[in-house]
Amino acid sequence: MKLTELIQDTPESKLSSSRVWFNIANTAATAVFLYASYKASLAPVINLEGLAWYTLAYMGLVTGNKFANKFLGAKYGTSNNTKE
């Protein structure tokens, strides 16, 4: 996979702002999730309930966004759905 595939709809097209922001949001959510998990691992007692809710919210953000993007792309025939 080329890095340009992350920000363009097709190799010949220009920059896709929806793909750029999709990847920025997922990268930011992943970074915050990793930081929170790291900080939780340093605590003497890990709050598993809080970390579980945070994990659920993180997964809902990332997978929900990807599912909605693919569903709308399939329904309306747009070519901006992300590749697996």
C-alpha positions in Angstrom: 0.0 0.0 0.0 1.3 3.4 -1.0 0.9 6.3 1.3 -0.9 8.3 -1.4 -3.8 5.7 -1.3 -4.6 7.1 2.2 -5.3 10.5 0.9 -6.6 10.1 -2.7 -9.7 8.4 -4.0 -7.9 7.1 -7.1 -4.2 7.3 -8.1 -5.0 9.9 -10.8 -7.2 12.1 -8.6 -6.3 15.0 -6.4 -6.3 15.1 -2.7 -9.5 13.9 -1.0 -10.2 16.0 2.1 -12.6 13.3 3.5 -9.8 10.7 3.4 -7.3 13.1 4.9 -9.5 14.0 7.8 -10.6 10.3 8.2 -7.0 9.3 8.7 -6.1 12.2 10.9 -9.1 11.5 13.2 -8.2 7.8 13.4 -4.6 8.5 14.1 -5.4 11.0 16.8 -7.9 8.6 18.4 -5.3 5.8 18.4 -2.7 8.1 19.9 -5.0 9.2 22.7 -6.0 5.6 23.3 -2.4 4.4 23.5 -1.5 7.2 25.8 -4.4 6.5 28.2 -3.6 2.8 28.2 0.1 3.6 29.0 -0.9 5.9 31.8 -3.3 3.3 33.2 -0.5 0.7 33.2 1.6 2.9 35.4 -1.1 3.3 38.1 -0.9 1.0 41.1 -4.5 -0.1 40.6 -5.8 -0.1 37.1 -9.4 1.2 36.7 -10.6 -1.5 34.3 -14.1 -0.2 34.1 -13.0 3.2 32.9 -10.5 1.7 30.5 -13.2 -0.7 29.1 -15.6 2.3 28.5 -12.8 4.2 26.8 -12.0 1.1 24.6 -15.6 0.9 23.7 -15.8 4.5 22.7 -12.5 4.3 20.7 -13.7 1.2 18.8 -17.1 2.9 18.1 -15.3 5.9 16.7 -12.9 4.0 14.4 -15.1 1.2 13.2 -18.3 3.3 13.1 -16.7 5.8 10.9 -15.2 3.2 8.6 -18.5 1.3 8.4 -20.5 4.4 7.6 -18.0 5.4 4.9 -18.2 2.0 3.2 -22.0 1.8 3.5 -22.6 5.2 2.0 -20.0 4.5 -0.7 -21.8 1.2 -1.6 -25.3 2.7 -1.4 -24.6 5.8 -3.5 -21.9 4.5 -5.7 -19.2 6.9 -4.7 -15.6 5.9 -5.0 -14.4 7.4 -1.7 -14.8 4.3 0.5 -11.7 3.2 2.2 -9.8 0.0 1.2 -9.1 -2.8 3.6 
